Amino acid sequence: MRPNTHQFDAALRRLTKFKQVQHPSATPISEPLVAFFKHSVQKRQTRFADIARAWTVLVPETLNTHCALESFAKGSLTVLVDSSPHLYELKQLLLSGLQKQLMLACKATGLKKINLKPGRWYDGDSPETGKLQF
């Protein structure tokens, strides 16, 4: 007795049904990622970029190479300075009127205070030869 084609077709449909993998539908990641970027990154980056431009223009190049803008939060800018002599020199420069100039130039960003902090943002002896730390 030979099975007929109807039985073969039924068996094939049954096997196909169990062998197929149903993938859950996934939502595209682009929409939440774009929303996160616009809300969290772009807004802060725009303000921080304006401050960085003003800092580059107003701070002398000899000091600027020894400084790194670390963060900007709640109107307070934190600046890392790689050595004590440069920290002292920058502090004196800020007290002699540079801080007021920076605050006027960055008024739209909400800059209220500048904090200087000793520290390095690079590995090695100098910012030119060292690599960045993360």
Backbone torsions as a table, in degrees:
resi	resn	phi	psi	omega
1	MET	NA	127.2	-175.8
2	ARG	-107.2	133.7	179.4
3	PRO	-69.0	145.2	-178.8
4	ASN	-86.9	170.0	-176.7
5	THR	-65.2	-27.1	178.4
6	HIS	-63.5	-41.3	178.8
7	GLN	-67.8	-40.3	177.0
8	PHE	-61.8	-43.2	179.9
9	ASP	-63.4	-41.9	179.8
10	ALA	-64.3	-42.9	179.4
11	ALA	-65.4	-41.1	178.9
12	LEU	-64.0	-41.7	177.2
13	ARG	-63.2	-41.0	-179.9
14	ARG	-64.8	-44.0	178.3
15	LEU	-65.3	-41.8	179.8
16	THR	-61.7	-40.0	-179.5
17	LYS	-61.9	-41.3	-178.0
18	PHE	-81.6	-24.3	-178.4
19	LYS	-84.1	-22.1	-178.9
20	GLN	-73.0	140.8	179.6
21	VAL	-102.5	126.4	177.3
22	GLN	-93.2	112.8	177.4
23	HIS	-87.5	132.5	177.0
24	PRO	-66.0	145.1	180.0
25	SER	-71.5	134.0	-177.7
26	ALA	-110.6	144.1	175.9
27	THR	-85.0	144.6	179.7
28	PRO	-66.1	141.6	-177.5
29	ILE	-79.3	-16.3	-173.7
30	SER	-63.7	-40.3	-176.9
31	GLU	-63.8	-51.1	177.7
32	PRO	-65.0	-33.2	-179.8
33	LEU	-67.5	-41.5	177.8
34	VAL	-65.6	-41.4	178.6
35	ALA	-63.1	-43.0	177.4
36	PHE	-61.5	-44.8	-179.3
37	PHE	-60.6	-47.1	-178.0
38	LYS	-65.7	-38.3	-176.4
39	HIS	-79.6	-43.6	-171.3
40	SER	-100.0	-43.0	-171.4
41	VAL	-91.9	-52.0	-172.4
42	GLN	-61.1	-42.7	-178.3
43	LYS	-63.4	-47.6	179.5
44	ARG	-68.1	-39.4	-177.8
45	GLN	-64.0	-38.3	179.8
46	THR	-62.6	-46.6	179.3
47	ARG	-65.5	-44.1	-178.3
48	PHE	-65.5	-35.7	178.9
49	ALA	-66.5	-39.1	177.5
50	ASP	-63.3	-41.6	178.2
51	ILE	-65.7	-42.1	-179.6
52	ALA	-63.8	-38.6	177.5
53	ARG	-62.9	-47.2	180.0
54	ALA	-63.9	-40.4	179.1
55	TRP	-60.9	-45.4	-179.1
56	THR	-63.0	-37.8	-178.7
57	VAL	-74.0	-42.1	-171.3
58	LEU	-88.7	-30.0	-178.3
59	VAL	-87.0	132.4	179.5
60	PRO	-58.5	145.0	-177.2
61	GLU	-57.9	-34.4	-179.8
62	THR	-63.0	-33.4	176.6
63	LEU	-87.2	-34.4	-176.0
64	ASN	-61.4	-32.5	179.4
65	THR	-70.0	-16.5	-179.3
66	HIS	-104.4	10.3	-177.8
67	CYS	-124.1	154.5	173.2
68	ALA	-143.0	130.4	176.2
69	LEU	-75.0	115.4	-174.1
70	GLU	-87.3	-50.7	-176.9
71	SER	-156.9	162.2	175.8
72	PHE	-139.8	112.2	-178.8
73	ALA	-146.4	135.8	176.9
74	LYS	53.6	38.9	177.3
75	GLY	80.4	2.4	-177.1
76	SER	-111.9	122.6	178.2
77	LEU	-97.0	126.8	177.3
78	THR	-106.1	127.9	-177.0
79	VAL	-120.6	126.9	174.5
80	LEU	-87.6	135.6	177.4
81	VAL	-125.2	131.9	-168.5
82	ASP	-80.4	-12.6	178.3
83	SER	-147.8	157.9	-179.0
84	SER	-62.9	-43.1	178.7
85	PRO	-61.5	-39.8	178.6
86	HIS	-70.4	-34.8	176.5
87	LEU	-62.4	-46.1	179.4
88	TYR	-62.8	-45.0	-178.1
89	GLU	-64.1	-41.7	178.8
90	LEU	-67.8	-38.3	177.6
91	LYS	-61.4	-44.2	178.5
92	GLN	-64.1	-39.8	179.3
93	LEU	-65.1	-41.2	178.1
94	LEU	-64.8	-42.0	-179.9
95	LEU	-67.8	-27.2	-177.9
96	SER	-84.1	6.6	174.2
97	GLY	129.0	-12.5	-179.9
98	LEU	-65.2	-35.4	-179.7
99	GLN	-62.5	-42.4	178.2
100	LYS	-64.7	-40.2	178.0
101	GLN	-62.6	-42.6	178.7
102	LEU	-65.1	-40.8	180.0
103	MET	-66.7	-36.9	175.8
104	LEU	-68.2	-41.7	-180.0
105	ALA	-67.9	-28.9	-176.5
106	CYS	-111.0	27.2	-177.0
107	LYS	-58.8	-39.6	-177.9
108	ALA	-67.5	-23.3	-179.4
109	THR	-83.6	-16.1	-179.8
110	GLY	90.0	21.8	178.8
111	LEU	-67.7	123.4	-178.7
112	LYS	-120.5	-25.7	-172.1
113	LYS	-150.7	146.2	176.7
114	ILE	-122.0	120.5	178.4
115	ASN	-106.2	127.4	175.8
116	LEU	-100.2	139.1	-175.2
117	LYS	-139.6	130.3	176.5
118	PRO	-70.9	139.5	179.0
119	GLY	165.9	166.0	179.6
120	ARG	-119.8	145.6	177.4
121	TRP	-112.5	11.4	-176.8
122	TYR	-140.7	158.6	172.2
123	ASP	-96.3	142.0	177.9
124	GLY	114.0	-168.0	-175.6
125	ASP	-89.0	-30.9	-178.6
126	SER	-140.3	156.9	-179.2
127	PRO	-63.2	-26.9	-178.6
128	GLU	-73.6	-37.6	-176.2
129	THR	-95.5	-22.2	-176.9
130	GLY	-82.5	160.9	175.7
131	LYS	-100.5	157.6	-176.4
132	LEU	-68.3	145.8	174.4
133	GLN	-95.5	143.5	175.0
134	PHE	-131.3	NA	NA
